[in-house]
Amino acid sequence: MKYFFSVLLMFLFLHTSANRKATHSESAQKSSLRTVVIDAGHGGKDPGAVSAGIREKDITLDVATKLGNMIKAQYPDVKVVYTRSRDVFLALHERAEIANKNKADLFMSIHVNCVSSPSASGTETFSLGLHRSQENLEVAKKENSVILLEDDYNANYEGFNPNEAESYIMFENLQSEYQNQSIHLAASIQEQFQSNLSMKNRGVKQAGFLVLREAGMPSILTEIGFLSNPADRKLLTTAAGKEKVVKSLFNAFSSYKQVIDQRSNFQVVSEESSYQISGAEEEIVEEEIFQETVVIVERKSEKSEKWYGVQVAATQKEVKVTPSNFSGEKNISCLKVGNIYKYISGRFENYKDAGKEKERLKKKFPDAFVVLVENGIPSVVKN
């Protein structure tokens, strides 16, 4: 019976998630970052973590407001929306609804950690996913437990109990279409924290946060330190310390925005528009630009060489070859054919090995196909 309830609960969550994504398909199709929602964790009757008389809800509101003001000053074309601009209580689903109703392109939730041991310290940033450790589960439980303060949380969250590990089974098969973007931003935030703060970098993690599950756009939840740690608490309660935190979050936002805006210049092109493949039997393949921006290391092929690879994308405007621009793939090269830039994974001596690479890449790039590169020109290979 308990197993049946868990399966039913998971079905209800996935069903409502599908409906939510359909409602916000227009937002998902937008190609530039125009609206960001900044969520100051906790508020009102929910103080969040409390240590040495310092309340989490006050720190998160201050940091969120300062971050929003900095974004407004530097990017007047970006609409900044706060889930709360004062000390009020908001349910988790209400925070996400604000982002969904505003068709936000990004959701950033700001929190402060607190545990029983004063030795725990540092920053960590989460994207939505299944917890891979007991520690991540405990963080998710703590942040999700705020729903117990809501009047009708059983109805709002389809019977989800934040304190029961079985409830988190629903996150196991939840594949977010925004997961790669969220992880990219989370990594950038942690890099900025490491560069600007004298705090431990606890890394990028995944866990089952309800506030992220409810949001229909790339979303992160960042824990900017531990109130229970004296050094972290001191940094988070001083003007200079908060300024460093805000600047780190702003720098990560700026980097992420640049990637998204660059992607808005991509154009879908076809093999026919780029060059004519020799041989009438060769098929014309149209590629879609992949969703994620990836870091690529460019390689110049030698004209006399023949080799096989897997083409994953083609653009009319050159994209920097980096893993962040290609869903984390590090083995991407760029070939220019006419006025088209083609992005190819791997360098193989035979078709069989290239075919294995294509199958591996299919989850990230559904339209990937094998090409033979000869004299610097890739041509489609039919199996």
Secondary structure, DSSP 8 states (H G I E B T S, - for coil): -HHHHHHHHHHHHHHHHHHHHHHTHHHHH--S--EEEEEE--BTTB---EETTEEHHHHHHHHHHHHHHHHHHH-TTSEEEES-SSS----HHHHHHHHHHTT-SEEEEEEEE--S-TT---EEEEEES---SHHHHHHHHHHHGGGGGSTTHHHHTTT--TT-GGGGGGGTT---TTHHHHHHHHHHHHHHHHHH-SS-EEEEEEE--HHHHT-SS-EEEEEEEETTSHHHHHHHTSHHHHHHHHHHHHHHHHHHHHHHHHHTT----BHHHH---SSTTS---B----SS--B-------TT-EEEEEEEEEESS----BGGGTTT---EEEEEETTEEEEEEEEESSHHHHHHHHHHHTTT-TT-EEEEEETTEEEE---
